Each structure stands twice: as C-alpha cells, then as structure tokens.
Amino acid sequence: MKLPRGVTQEDARSFIQTLAEEEDLIIESVDVSGGETWISLKTQPSLLSWGEKINLRIDDDEIEIESKASSQIIDWGKPDDNVDLVTQRLKSDFGRRSNYV
C-alpha cells in the first residue's frame, strides 16, 4: 500500500512499534538498511493458531505486508486477518494526519 504524502519510514516504523504494543505482537526483528526497513512480527498463540509471522517492508513510497501461519496445516484465515488489521490501522492513523484514503 502506498504511504501517504508526508509520512516517512520513521513514521511508519514508529506506528508499527506502537501497533505491536497495543495488539500484543512480538517484534522479532527490525532491519534498517539499503533505504528500506524490514520488520518481522509474531502473533501470540491462541486456540486457533500457533501464532503467525507478519513481515513488513517499508520504503519511502510504500509498505508491503504479508502474514503466514507458522507450524500448522490450517491457518483459519488468521494471516488475512493480520494483514487487514495492519492495513486498516495504518489507514485510520495516517488518514487522520493527511488526506490519505
């Protein structure tokens, strides 16, 4: 998804760190190199899941989000829910600060 005008990689990194705290996600790694930021998150295990990995790549123009189930055959749609959560929270937060829709 495109980052709105005026939102920097640092803004997006800060947002993801806040989101992780609020949603009880584990930040496994943050790598800032080559003009990009890579963030790896992990969800907590639940009754339906052993936890999922959420990987984000942020550059100056966009943020890519992917989520995969870890160590299970059926994912119960949780990876899609994770991508939707991050996307909707990004749109909500950045939408308040710009004309982003």
C-alpha positions in Angstrom: 0.0 0.0 0.0 1.2 3.5 -0.7 2.4 5.7 2.1 0.6 9.0 2.2 2.4 12.1 1.3 4.5 13.4 4.2 4.7 10.0 6.0 8.3 8.9 6.4 9.8 5.5 7.0 10.4 6.6 10.6 6.7 7.5 11.0 5.8 4.0 9.7 8.3 2.3 11.9 7.1 4.2 15.0 3.5 3.3 14.1 4.3 -0.4 13.7 6.1 -0.4 17.1 3.0 1.2 18.7 0.7 -1.2 17.0 2.8 -4.2 18.2 2.5 -3.0 21.8 -1.3 -2.3 21.5 -2.1 -5.6 19.8 0.3 -7.8 21.9 2.5 -8.6 18.9 6.2 -9.7 19.4 8.7 -7.7 17.5 11.2 -10.3 16.3 13.5 -8.0 14.2 13.9 -4.6 12.8 16.4 -4.1 10.0 17.0 -0.7 8.5 19.4 -0.9 5.5 19.6 0.0 1.9 16.9 2.6 2.0 14.3 0.1 3.3 13.0 -1.1 6.7 12.2 -4.7 7.3 10.1 -5.6 10.4 9.2 -9.1 11.5 6.4 -9.5 14.0 4.9 -12.6 15.6 1.4 -13.0 17.0 0.7 -14.8 20.3 -0.5 -18.4 20.1 -4.3 -18.9 20.5 -6.8 -21.6 20.5 -6.9 -21.5 16.7 -3.3 -20.8 16.0 0.3 -21.5 17.0 0.9 -17.9 16.0 1.6 -16.2 12.7 4.5 -14.3 11.3 3.8 -10.8 10.0 6.6 -9.4 7.7 6.6 -5.7 6.7 8.8 -4.0 4.1 8.8 -0.2 4.2 10.5 2.1 1.7 10.0 5.8 1.0 6.8 5.2 -1.0 5.0 2.1 0.3 4.6 -0.5 2.9 4.2 -4.2 2.0 2.6 -6.5 4.5 2.4 -10.3 4.4 1.4 -12.8 7.1 1.9 -16.6 7.2 0.8 -19.2 9.7 3.7 -20.9 11.4 3.8 -24.7 12.0 0.2 -25.6 11.2 -1.7 -27.1 8.3 -4.9 -25.0 8.5 -4.5 -21.2 9.0 -8.2 -20.5 9.8 -7.8 -17.2 7.9 -5.7 -15.6 10.6 -2.9 -14.4 8.2 -5.5 -12.5 6.2 -6.9 -11.0 9.4 -3.4 -9.9 10.4 -2.9 -8.1 7.1 -6.3 -6.5 7.4 -5.6 -5.3 10.9 -2.3 -3.6 10.0 -3.8 -2.1 6.8 -6.9 -0.7 8.5 -4.9 0.7 11.4 -2.4 2.3 9.0 -5.3 3.9 7.0 -7.0 5.0 10.2 -3.9 6.5 11.8 -2.4 8.1 8.7 -5.8 9.2 7.5 -6.2 11.5 10.5 -2.9 13.2 9.7 -3.3 13.6 5.9 -5.7 13.3 3.0 -4.9 9.6 2.8 -7.8 7.3 2.0 
